[in-house]
Amino acid sequence: MTTSTLRRFAFALLAIAVLAVDASAAETLFARSAVERHWIGFQEYWGGAFKSQSAITMIVIGVGLLSMFIITRAKWRK
């Protein structure tokens, strides 16, 4: 990856984090925005997924496979 790609990725992660903080703020007198409704739905879905043991097992296996892929792909550059 190039430096500009990494910077774009970091900026995207920062933007998501900033938007997530605003979307999870306490409810006001106004109706919820689409971003807030989406964030709440996202939290409910993944909260339910992490309560299941089989889902946690699949997530751990997926992260492990991704980690092994990254480790094996980076070794040839050394």
C-alpha positions in Angstrom: 0.0 0.0 0.0 1.1 3.5 -0.7 1.2 6.3 1.8 -1.7 8.1 0.2 -3.8 4.9 0.4 -3.0 4.6 4.0 -3.8 8.2 4.7 -7.2 7.8 2.9 -8.0 4.7 4.9 -7.0 6.5 8.2 -9.2 9.5 7.2 -12.1 7.2 6.4 -11.8 5.5 9.8 -11.6 8.8 11.6 -14.7 10.1 9.7 -16.6 6.9 10.7 -15.6 7.3 14.3 -16.7 11.0 14.4 -20.0 10.2 12.8 -20.6 7.3 15.1 -20.1 9.5 18.2 -22.7 12.0 16.9 -25.1 9.2 16.0 -25.0 7.6 19.4 -25.6 10.9 21.2 -28.6 11.2 23.6 -32.0 11.6 22.0 -33.2 15.2 21.6 -36.6 16.7 21.0 -36.2 16.3 17.3 -36.9 13.1 15.3 -33.9 10.8 14.9 -31.9 11.3 11.7 -31.3 8.5 9.2 -27.7 8.2 10.5 -28.9 7.7 14.1 -31.4 5.1 13.0 -28.8 3.3 11.0 -26.3 3.3 13.9 -28.8 2.0 16.3 -29.8 -0.8 13.9 -26.1 -1.6 13.4 -25.5 -1.9 17.2 -28.6 -4.1 17.7 -27.6 -6.4 14.8 -24.0 -6.9 15.9 -24.9 -7.0 19.6 -27.2 -9.9 18.8 -24.5 -11.6 16.7 -21.9 -11.4 19.4 -24.3 -13.1 21.9 -24.2 -16.2 19.8 -21.3 -18.6 20.5 -21.2 -19.9 16.9 -21.0 -16.3 15.6 -18.1 -15.5 17.9 -16.4 -18.7 16.7 -16.8 -17.7 13.0 -15.5 -14.1 13.7 -12.4 -15.5 15.5 -11.7 -17.9 12.6 -12.2 -15.1 10.1 -9.9 -12.7 12.0 -7.3 -15.5 12.3 -7.5 -16.2 8.5 -7.2 -12.6 7.7 -4.2 -12.3 10.1 -2.5 -15.3 8.5 -3.0 -13.9 5.0 -1.5 -10.5 6.0 1.4 -12.1 7.7 2.2 -14.5 4.8 1.9 -11.7 2.2 4.2 -9.3 4.0 7.1 -11.8 4.5 8.1 -11.8 0.9 8.8 -8.0 1.0 11.6 -8.4 3.7 
